[in-house]
């Protein structure tokens, strides 16, 4: 029994460490292709059966990867795959603020021609309304996102200061 408990605690600790590392990489993913490739590599083993937050980051990696495709049809197919996966995670956990932040970060940065910008207002409102109830680590992560986000005006950013 002690072995089982120890194993469960270890798995949770390793999972938390991975999420911390994924968050850290995600903040720098648009700065270079190398960062994008590192992010994608980190999420290669994630499947739809994993934790929804990890699946949401996997979806983001697919969406980011779509930019690197050479052929237009490959770009579109990859983009659709990532968007569908991200939407399915939002559907699974609609009250997960981090998943909403991921979707907002993607939607505010994709070209308008994709048509994938319909949830920006909804996700901004969700972040604004639920920010205060998050734990300190998640608040710090969300704050970093909001302060650099193009979707929030300077006045709107006051809720994280």
C-alpha positions in Angstrom: 0.0 0.0 0.0 2.8 2.4 0.8 4.4 1.6 -2.5 1.2 2.4 -4.4 0.8 5.7 -2.5 4.5 6.6 -3.1 4.1 5.8 -6.8 0.9 7.9 -7.1 2.6 10.9 -5.4 5.6 10.6 -7.6 3.5 10.5 -10.8 1.6 13.6 -9.6 4.9 15.4 -8.9 6.4 14.5 -12.3 3.1 15.6 -14.0 3.2 18.9 -12.2 6.9 19.4 -13.1 6.0 18.7 -16.8 3.2 21.2 -16.7 5.5 23.8 -15.2 8.0 23.2 -17.9 5.4 23.2 -20.7 4.1 26.6 -19.4 7.6 28.0 -19.4 8.2 26.9 -23.0 4.8 28.0 -24.2 5.6 31.6 -23.1 8.6 31.6 -25.5 7.2 29.5 -28.3 6.7 32.4 -30.8 10.1 33.8 -30.3 11.9 31.2 -32.5 11.3 28.1 -34.6 13.7 26.3 -32.2 11.4 27.1 -29.3 8.4 25.9 -31.3 10.1 22.7 -32.1 11.1 22.1 -28.5 7.4 22.7 -27.5 6.2 20.3 -30.1 8.7 17.7 -29.1 7.8 18.0 -25.4 4.2 17.2 -26.3 4.7 14.4 -28.8 3.6 11.6 -26.5 0.4 13.3 -25.4 -2.8 11.7 -26.6 -6.5 12.6 -26.3 -6.7 10.3 -23.3 -4.3 12.4 -21.2 -5.2 15.3 -18.9 -7.2 17.9 -20.9 -4.8 20.7 -20.0 -1.9 18.7 -21.7 -4.2 18.0 -24.6 -4.9 21.7 -25.0 -1.1 22.4 -25.1 -0.7 19.6 -27.6 -3.5 21.3 -29.7 -1.6 24.6 -29.5 1.6 22.8 -30.7 -0.3 21.5 -33.7 -1.6 24.9 -34.5 1.8 26.5 -34.2 3.3 23.7 -36.3 0.8 24.4 -39.1 2.8 27.6 -39.8 5.9 25.5 -40.6 4.2 23.3 -43.2 5.4 24.0 -46.8 2.2 23.2 -48.7 -0.9 25.3 -48.3 -3.2 22.3 -48.0 -0.9 20.7 -45.4 -1.0 24.0 -43.4 -4.8 24.0 -43.6 -5.1 20.4 -42.6 -2.8 20.8 -39.7 -4.5 24.0 -38.6 -7.9 22.3 -38.6 -6.6 19.3 -36.7 -5.2 21.6 -33.9 -8.3 23.8 -33.8 -10.7 20.8 -33.5 -8.5 19.3 -30.8 -8.4 22.5 -28.8 -12.2 23.0 -29.2 -12.8 19.4 -27.9 -10.7 20.2 -24.8 -12.7 23.3 -24.1 -15.8 21.3 -24.5 -14.5 18.7 -22.0 -13.5 21.3 -19.4 -15.3 24.6 -20.2 -14.4 26.0 -16.8 -10.7 25.4 -17.0 -9.2 28.9 -17.1 -5.9 27.7 -18.5 -7.5 26.0 -21.4 -9.4 29.2 -22.1 -6.2 31.2 -21.9 -4.6 28.8 -24.5 -7.5 29.2 -26.9 -7.4 33.0 -26.4 -3.6 33.1 -27.1 -4.1 31.2 -30.3 -7.1 33.1 -31.5 -5.6 36.5 -30.9 -2.5 35.5 -33.0 -4.0 33.6 -36.0 -4.6 35.5 -39.2 -8.2 36.6 -39.7 -8.5 34.5 -42.9 -8.6 31.3 -40.7 -11.9 32.3 -39.3 -10.7 31.1 -35.9 -11.3 34.2 -33.8 -14.9 33.8 -32.6 -14.2 33.1 -28.9 -11.9 36.1 -28.0 -14.5 38.1 -26.2 -15.9 35.1 -24.4 -12.5 33.9 -23.2 -11.4 37.4 -22.1 -14.5 37.7 -20.0 -13.9 34.2 -18.5 -10.4 35.1 -17.6 -11.5 38.4 -16.1 -14.3 36.8 -14.1 -12.3 33.8 -12.8 -8.8 35.1 -12.3 -9.2 36.0 -8.7 -10.1 32.5 -7.6 -7.0 30.8 -9.0 -3.9 29.6 -7.0 -0.9 31.8 -6.9 1.2 29.9 -9.5 -1.6 30.0 -12.0 -2.4 33.6 -11.3 1.3 34.5 -12.0 1.2 32.6 -15.3 -2.2 34.2 -16.3 -0.9 37.6 -15.3 2.1 37.3 -17.6 -0.2 36.3 -20.4 -2.7 39.1 -19.9 0.0 41.8 -19.6 1.4 40.9 -23.0 -1.9 40.1 -24.7 -3.1 42.1 -27.6 -6.7 41.3 -26.7 -6.8 43.3 -23.5 -6.6 47.1 -23.4 -4.5 48.8 -20.8 -7.6 49.5 -18.8 -8.8 45.9 -19.0 -5.4 44.7 -17.8 -6.0 46.3 -14.4 -7.7 43.2 -13.0 -4.3 41.4 -12.8 -2.3 44.3 -11.3 
